Amino acid sequence: MKVLVLNCGSSSIKYKLLNMADSSTIASGAMEKIGLKGSFLQHQNKGQEKIKLEGEVLDHQVGIEYIIGVMTDPDIGCIKTLEEIDAVGHRVVHGGEEFKGSVIINDAVIAKMEECIDLAPLHNPPNLKGIYAVSALMPTKPQVGVFDTAFHQTMPKWSYMYGIPKSLYDKYKIRRYGFHGTSHSYVSRHACEFLGLDYNTTKVINCHLGNGSSICAIDGGKSVDTSMGFTPVEGLLMGTRAGDLDIGAVTYIMDKENVSPEAANTLFNKHSGLAGMSGVSSDLRDIEEQALNQGNEDAMLALTVFRSRIKKYIGAYIAEMGGCDVLTFTGGIGENSIIEREALCKNMAFLGIELDLEKNNIRAKDTLISSDNSRIKVCVIPTDEEYMIAEETMKLIK
C-alpha cells in the first residue's frame, strides 16, 4: 500500500510518499511560496539527489497538481500513474474536542473541521485546502485526517481546564488542547520499542524542541499533560513565540502601545521568543554563537530562559506523574543539538537524570545517551510524523 502524506501550510505543501509494505519512503519534498512570486518545488526520490523546479503556483490545488505531475513524470518521477497511490493522509493542526482520533474524511468530517477554524485560523484553513484539492484531483481516493490535538484528548479535565468562568468554556470551548500530538505519540511509543519497555506501563516525558517546542507527559501511552495550550503560543520559549506569559502583561502592553488583538497576536507569536529577547535570530544556532562565542548578553539571557523553561516543565511532569522512566529528545533542536541536551540534563542527577557525554555526541539517531547510573533513561529519538500519519491512514482504510 502506498500512502501520500500531505502537510499543507499557508504558503507551502510538504509531502512524503511511503510504501507501507516495507515502511520505506519512495519520495518526499516541499512546494514553497504558493501564491507568491518565486514559487518552487524541491523533490527527492529515494536514493537520488534532490531536484529543484521553479514555476508559478497560484493555489494549493495547482500545487498538488504540480507535485503529482512530478511524481508521475516518466523522467524524474517515482510512480508510473496516479493509481499507484492508495490513500492520502493529511496533517490537521486543530481538531478541537470533536476529534479524539484520526478519521476517514467525508463531508460531515469536513464540516466539523471547518467549525474548528476559529480555534486555529492560521493553520486549519490551509490544511482544509489540501483536502479540497485532493477531493477535486483524486475523488475516488480515501483521505484520512490526523490531528495534532487528538493525542492530547486523554488529558484529564484538571489538566486542560483554565481558571476562567466555566461559562466561557461551555460557550467557546476555551481550554488547553496541546499540539505536536502526532510527534509525541510516535516518539514516546518508538522510544519504548527501542528500549524494550512496555509502552502501556511506562512513564515518558518527551521534549519536542524546534522552532516550535512543546513537552508532553505520557503515562501508559496516554498524554496526561503538555506545555502548549489553547494555542501553540503557550508553554516554552520558542523561536518567535513568547511561551508562558502573564495575562496582565498582555493587557498592559496592549493598553500602553495601543495594540489591537490582531497586532498582539502577531507580536506574541511572530516577534517574541528567542528572536524578540535576543534581537539576534529565531534560530537557536545563531543564539548559541552570539551567547557562547561572542559574549552577547541578550542572547545569553534568551538561551538561559529557553533552557530554564524546559527544565522547569521536566521537573513538574516528574512530580505530576509520580516519577519518570524515559526522557526523550526530538525535533530539530532535540535531535541535533549536543550542546542543549547536555545543558538540559546538567545538575539533574537528583531527579535521576544523568547524561553520558560520549554517548550524547550524536545527531538524529535512535540512541540511549544516559549513563549506566541514570535512573531515568535518556534517549534521542528522531520524530517521523509523516510515517505516523501514513500508519494511521493505513489502519483506518483497511
N, C-alpha and C positions, 0 to 999 in steps of 0.2 A: 504494500500500500504506500502510495506517495502522497504526502500532505504538504500543501503550500501554507506557510505561516506568514501572516501579514501584521505589521505593526505600523499603523498609519498615524503620523503626526500632522501638525497644521500645514507644514510645507515639505513633508518628507514621507517616504514609504520604505521601511526596512522590511526585508523579506528573506525567507530561507525555505528551500525545497528539500524535504527529508524523505529518505526511503526507510519506512518504519520496519521493513523486513529485517534489516541489519543495523538500524539506528544510525545510519550514515547520512551525511549532508551531501546532497547532489549539487547544489549551487546556493549561493547567497549573494546579497548585495543591498544597495540602497539607492533610491531615487531622491535627489536633493533639489531644493529651490523650486518646488512645484508652485506654479502661478507667479513666479518671479523671473527676472532676467537671469540668464546663465544656468538654466536647468541642466542637470547632468545625472547620468546613471553610472554607478560603479558596480560591476558584476564579476563574480568569480565562480567558475566551475571547479569541482573537486579536482585537486592535483594540478591546476593550471594557474597561470598568472592572472592577476586582476586586470580587468579592462575598464576603460572609461569612455563613455559615449555621451555626446552633448546634443541637445535638441530642445526645442520649445515644448514645454509640458504645462498646459493651462489648468488642469484639474486632476483629481485623483483617478477618475475613470481613464483619462488619457494616460496617466502614469502607469496604471496597472496594465492597460493595453500594451504600452511600451515594454514593460517588464516581461509580459507573456510573449511578446514578439521576439525579444532577445532570447528567452529560454527555448523557444521553438525554432530559432533560426538554424538553417542547415549547416552554417559555417561556425558560428560561435555559441550555439545553443547547447542545452543539456538533455532535452527530451525531443522526441520526434513530433508529437502532436499534443494538443491541449487535453486530449482524452486520457493521457497518462496520469494526469492529476486526479486523484480520487476524492479529495476533500480540501477545504480551506479552513484554517483556524485563525481567528482574529484575537489579538490582544485588545481588550477593552479596559480602560482605566477604572471607571466607576460603575458599579452595579447596584449601589445603594443597598437597601435592605431586601430588595426584590430578588436578587440573585445570590444564593448561598453556595453555588457551584457552577460549573461550566454547563452550557445549554446549547442544544441544536437551535439554530436561528430560523425563526419563521416570522410571519407578520406580527403576531401577538408579542413575541420577544422584542422585535424592533420597536414596537410601540412603547413597551416598558422601558427600553433603553433610551428612547427619546425623552421620556419623562425624567430621566436621570441627568439630562444635560445641565440643568441648573446647578447640580452638585459638582460638575466638572466641566465648566463651559469652555476651557481651553483644550481639553483632551477628548471628551466624548464625541463632539461633532466630527473631527477627522476620523476617529475610529469608525463612526457610522458611515462616513463617506466611502471607506474601504468596503464595507458590507454592501452598500448600494451599488458600487462599481462591479463587484463580483456577481451580484444578483443580475445585473444587466449583461455582463460578458459571459458568465457561465451559469445560466439559470438552472441547470439540472444538477449542479454540483452541491452536495451538502456543505453547509457552513456551520461552524461552531464558535461561540463567543466564550472566551476565557477571561475572567475578570480579576483585576489586581486586588480588588477588595474582598473577593469571595473567601479566600483562605482565612481572613480575619473575622468571619461571621461566627466563629466559635468563641470569640471573646465573651466573657461573662458580662452581664449588664453593669456591674460595679466598675468594670474596666473601661467600658466605652461611653458611659454617660458623663456629661458635663454638669457642673454645678450651676445650672441655669434653670429658670422656671420650667417645669415639666411640660407646660402647655406649649412651649416653643419646640420641644422635641416632638410632641404629638402632632403639631401643625406642620413643621418644616423638616422633621427628622434630622435635627441638628444633634450630632453625636460624633464620636470618634469612629472612623471607618478603617483607617490604616491602608497602606499601599505596598507595592513591591511584593504582593502576596504570592505571585507565581514563583518569584525568585526564592522567597523564604521557604516555600513549600518544597521546591526542588532541592535546594542546598541542604536543608535540615534532614530530609529523607536520604539524600545521597551520602551525606556525612555518616549517618548511621550504617548504611550499607558498606561504606568504605572501612569503617572501624569494626564491623561485625557486631553491632549493637542492635537491640530490638527497638525499633522506632516507636512502638506503642508504649514503651515504658521508660523512654529516655527523655531527660530534660535538656533542651538545646537552646542556646542564645545565639542567634545568627545576626552578624553585623554586615549589612549590605551597604558598602561605602563607595560612593562615587560622587559625581556632581550633585546628584540627589541621593541622600543617605537615610537609612532607617534601620532600626534594631527591632528584633522580634523575639519574644519569649515563647517557646514552643514546648509544651508539656504533653508527652504521649502522643505526638503527632498533631496536636491541636494548638492553634495560636491562642494564647491567653492574654497577651498584651503586646503592643507595638508602639513605636515612638511617634509615627505620623498620626494625624487626627482626622478632623472633618475635611481638611485639605492636606496636600503634601507639604505645606509650609511649616507645620508643627514639628517639634522634636529637635533633632540635631542641627548644629550649624552646618550649612551646606554651601555649595559653590556660590549661589546667588540668593538663597533663601535664608531668612532670619532664624528659623527654628523657634524654640520656646521664647515667648516674648510677653511681658505683662500687658494685659489689655489696656490698663491705664496709660501705659506709654504710647500705645497705638492711638488712643483718642486724644492724648496730649499733643502728639505730633500733628495729627490731622487738624486740630484747632489752631496751633501756633503757626503751621505752614499753610493753612487754608487749603488742605488737601482733600479731594473728593474720595469716596470709597474706591472708585476705579483706579485713581492715582495711587492710593495707599496700597491697594492690591499689587500694583506694579512695583512700588517701592520695596515691599517686603518679600516679594517673590523673585524679582529680577535685578535689584540693585543693592541687596543686603548680603548677608552671609560672609564668606571669605573675601569676596570681591569688595563688598562695602566696608568691612572692617580694616582690611589691609591697604586698600587703594591700589593694589597691585594687579590682581587677577582672580578669576574664579577657579583657576587650575591649581590644585594643591602642589604640583611640582614647582610652579613659579613661586608660590608662597614659601615652600621649603628653601628654595635657592636664596630668596631675599632674607628670610629669617635666620637660616643656619649658616649661610656663607657671606652675606652682605651686611649683616647687622641691622637690618630694618626692624625697628621696634614695633611698628604697627603690624607688620607681617608676623612677627614672633608672637604678639598678643593674639592675633587671629588663629594661629596654629595651636597655641595653648588652649584657647577656648574650644576649638574643634576637638582636641583630644580630651579635654576635661568633660565635655558633654557626653562623649561616648562612654568614658569610664563610669560616669555617674549612672547612666542607664544600665550598664552591665551590672553594677553593684545592686541597683534597685531590682533588677529582674532576678538576680540570685536570691535576694530576700523574698521577693514575691512568690517565686516557685518553691521556696524552701530548699534551695540547692541548685546545682547545675552539673551536668555530666560532660557536656560538649560545648565549646565556644568556637564558632566558625567565622571566618572572614571571607567575604566575597565582594563582587563589584570591582570596578576599575581600580579603586584605591586598595580595597581589601585584598584583592588578588595579587597586586603588583608592588605595593609599597612595603619594602622590607623595613624601612625606617619607621613608618607609622605603626606597623604591627608590633615592633619592638617597644616603641614608646607607649602604646596602649596596654601592653602586658607588664610594663615595668612597675615594681612595687605592688604587685597584685598577688604575691605568694600567700598573704594572709587569707585570701579568698580561695586559694587552691589553684591559682593560675601561675605557672612557671614556664617560661619560654626556653627552648634550646636554640641559641643564637646561630649555631651552624645549620641546623635543620631549617631555620627561618630564612636562610639565604636562597630563596627560590621565588619564582614568579609563576602565577597562573597554572598551577599544577596541584592535583589532589595530593596533599602532604600533611602528615602529622608533624607539627612544629613545636609541640610542648616537650618539656624534659621528662625523663622517666619518673621524676619525683612529683610531677604535677598531678594533683587530684582531679583537676578538670582537663580533659583532652582538648587541645587547641589545634584547629585544622585550617588549612587553606583549601577551599572548595570552589573552583570556578563555576559560576552560575551558567545555566543554559535554559533560559526562559522559553526559547523557541522550541526546544525539544519537549519541554513540559507541555506547551500548548499543543504540539503535534500529538503527544501521547494522549492528552485529554480528548482531542478531536477523534483520534482513532477509537478510543474506548466508547465514545458516545455513538458514533455512526455504525459501529459493529453491533 
